[in-house]
Amino acid sequence: GEAGTVQQQHAVYYLALAEAVGAKLTEGQFVEGLNQLEEEYGNVQMALQWLLTRGEIEQAIRLMVPLGQFWFMRGYLTEGLRWLDAALANAGRHSTSR
C-alpha cells in the first residue's frame, strides 16, 4: 500500500513538473525547459510507466503532451512514439463499454 502511494505521488509530481516545463517551452524558454526535462528524464519515464501500468491513460497522455517537443528537439522521437503506442494499447485494454 505504501509503495503505491509513493509511486502515485511520484507520478503526480512529475506530471506537474512536465506541465510547468511545457509552459516554459511555449514561453520561449527552450534551453532551460529542455535541460530540466533532460535532468529529470529517468524519473519522468518511471512516472509514465507507472501511469500506463495502472491504466491511468489520461494522466499518461497529459504527461506526454509537454514531452512531445522534448522528444522531437532532443532526438527521442522514436522513443516518444513507443510511449504513445503503449498508451494507445493500454487504452484499449482499460476502456469501458458504454
N, C-alpha and C positions, 0 to 999 in steps of 0.2 A: 504494500500500500504506500509506504513512504517513498519508495523509488519512483513509483508512478507519479506521485505528487511533485517530486523534484524534477522529473522529466517534463511534466506539464509546465511547471514554472520556467524551466529552461526554454522550452518552445515558445511560450508567451513572451519571454524576454527577447529572444532573437527575432521573433516576428515584429515586435515593436522597434527593435534596432534596425531591421531591414527597412521598415516603413519610414523611419526617420532618415535613414541614408537615402532612400528613394526620393524623399523631399529635397535633400541636398542636391541630388543629381538633376532634378528638374529646375533647381535654382541656379544651376551652373557651377556648382562646387564639385566638379567631376573628380579631380585628383584626390581630394580629401575623402569623398564618399567611397570611391573605388578602393582606396587604400584601407579604409576602415573595414569594408567588406572582406578584403583580402586577408586582413589580420584575423578576422573572426570567422573565416570561411569554414574551418573544421567544425566549429560549434553550430554554424548555420546549417551545414549538411546534416549534423546529428539531429537537430531540431526538425528539419524537413523529413528525414527518415522516420522519426518518431511519429510525426503527424500522419504520414502516409500509412504507417503500420497500424495506427489506431483508427484509421478511416476518417480522419479529420481533413477531408479533401478540400473543403472551402478554405480552411486555415492554411493548408499547404499551398494552395493557389495564391492566396494573399501574400504568402512569403515569397513565392516565385515571381510575382509581378515586379518588385524592385530589383530582383536578381537578373531580370532579363537584360538590362543594359550592362550589368556587371559581366554576365556570361559572354555577351557579344564583345564588349570592349576589352576584356582580358583573355579572349580566346578560348572560353569554356562553352562555346555554343553547343557543341556535341553533347557535353555533359548536361547542359540545360534541357536539351531535347529529351535526353534519357529521363530526367526528373519529370518532365511534362508527360511523357509516355507512361511513367509509373503512376502518376496522379490519375491519368485517364483510365488506366487499367483498374486502379483501386476504386475509382468512382463507379465503374461497372459492377464491381463486387459488393460495394457498400450501398448501392442505390436501393431505394424502397419503391415498391409498386404503389401506385395511387389508384 
